[in-house]
Amino acid sequence: MKNVYDEVRLFYEEDIEWEPIIKREWVEGFLRQKAWQGSTDDELRIIWRNIEMFVLYLIHAENDHLDELTIHEYSIAIEWLASHIPDYRVSLESVKRFFEILKEFYVFLQNKKLITGIEEISRAAEEIAGGDKLNLLRPKVEESGLFHDDFDASDFMVDELNKKVGDAVERLMTKIGTYFQREQFSNDFDRALYLYTGPFESIPEDEHDEFWLGFWDYFLFDYHLIATDEKPLRHFFDLQNNTLTTDERQILQDLLNAKFTVFYINKVLGPEWVECINLFTGDTMKLPYPDFEFNALKKILFYGHLYSGGVVMLNYVTSVEVSQNLRQRIKDEVIRQKLIYEIQCPEATLADFFERHALVVRHTIDVLVTLAKVNVTSAFQIEKDFPKIHVNQIPNEEVTKLLSNLAQEYGFSCHDVHLIKKLWHDFSQLTNPTIRKPAAWAAAVLYAFAQINGTSDIVPEELAESTGISLSSLKNNRNKLYDILQLQKFDPRFISEEGFVLSLFVL
């Protein structure tokens, strides 16, 4: 039977993906202190269970500093536990015990100089569970900001309104930027930079370079996080909504409705407005007059994020000068890329393609404008006939489970894991492999997926050693996957976000 220290070890080693702010050695030290003071094993398990639940909440809320938690956040934590921990029942007794354990733990941390004080948690314990009934708190109703219920833009001078909105947007973007520069997002940040620059472009050293405006636009609106496949703006809104002002929430909700759009100016409607046409749908939009010479207007192609109502965030729109012929070539290339995506997702619309691969569209425009390539999309990806998949059996579950663990260990994204499992699923429909060692097949599927997408991070010798299989087994199984599925480099059935970007530059 596992003791409480085994439970702590398993939690930190297996149940969580990164180390939270409450470190394993802090918990173990506190438990040892309680054991020396005479706590029984059952009492230690109760102590650990309450700390464990608190750690899970901190991971969910992505809190970095215990000293910064407010009384309202402790109340939110109780509500979160009630809805996310199946065996936790919120009652005055259970919440009292929760706070008593945390207060003792905080005193331990304070004595070790790991936190500065226990005032806020003591106040939370008293106000939430100090009476004869539970008193979960709600943040005070915030005073109305700029976007209150009776907001009317006509009440403001144009310059005054622009300044107020601009100031609110700047404050919000500072919050968002700071949030995503936390250590826990470092892998996402590096991956996003790699995707955004492509395989050849370098990163400028000047932090004020225009490059970074474009990068943050891509990262916030179009990038997909490794662990959850969420877009960062949505992730931030869902987890940090309670920390925002009314104005910031309204602006963020507007930003979440923005769609990546490629468009050009059709005609000038007057000194303040122009009529624009969506390059791919033909829809017309009325947008503010951009800061360009009149004679150049019809030569400019714009791409960026527009609100559904047609209000443009000019800071997030890129412009390039193109001829009408080049504009048509860009459209043709992107339509072909959408057809490639349809092989992987047969029901996909153009909006679905933009939702997953807006960066491919950005790179396509850039490549055609700056590198003067005839085209960027290979015809073979569309023209090849692939084996037909008829679902008739469940893939080996041991291999499927190993695939998830192995893919995450090697840093593949949540979306990659979906494609990797699909590769194994499709292979299993076309043949019935003999599974003597599941690790040999899991490693082979991962290796095949990496080769398809041009990933050089996986060295076959190291992969074989780490999974405890022979190099010959790895390569033989990899060859069987290629033969049965007729796999190829940048195979559209299993092409990843990284693979799609890389294919634009090397095919």
Salt bridges, closest charged atoms under 4 A:
GLU7 OE2 - ARG45 NH1 2.17
GLU13 OE1 - ARG9 NH1 3.27
GLU13 OE2 - ARG24 NH1 3.26
GLU28 OE2 - ARG24 NE 2.97
ASP41 OD2 - ARG45 NE 2.98
GLU52 OE1 - ARG49 NH1 2.95
GLU62 OE2 - HIS235 NE2 2.89
ASP64 OD2 - ARG182 NE 3.06
GLU79 OE2 - ARG138 NH1 2.75
ASP87 OD1 - ARG49 NH2 2.90
GLU104 OE1 - LYS34 NZ 2.68
GLU120 OE2 - ARG123 NH2 3.09
GLU127 OE2 - ARG123 NH1 3.17
GLU142 OE1 - ARG249 NH2 3.78
ASP167 OD2 - LYS163 NZ 2.88
GLU207 OE2 - HIS208 NE2 3.61
ASP217 OD1 - HIS305 ND1 2.86
ASP217 OD2 - ARG362 NH2 2.46
ASP222 OD2 - HIS305 NE2 3.20
ASP222 OD2 - ARG362 NH2 3.75
ASP229 OD2 - ARG356 NH2 2.71
GLU230 OE1 - HIS235 ND1 2.87
ASP238 OD1 - ARG234 NH1 3.33
GLU248 OE1 - LYS175 NZ 2.86
GLU342 OE2 - LYS338 NZ 2.41
GLU355 OE2 - LYS231 NZ 3.19
ASP426 OD2 - LYS422 NZ 3.07
ASP426 OD1 - HIS425 ND1 3.11
ASP491 OD2 - ARG493 NH2 2.66
GLU497 OE1 - ARG191 NH2 3.02
GLU497 OE2 - HIS224 ND1 2.71
GLU497 OE2 - ARG356 NH1 3.46
GLU498 OE2 - ARG191 NE 2.63
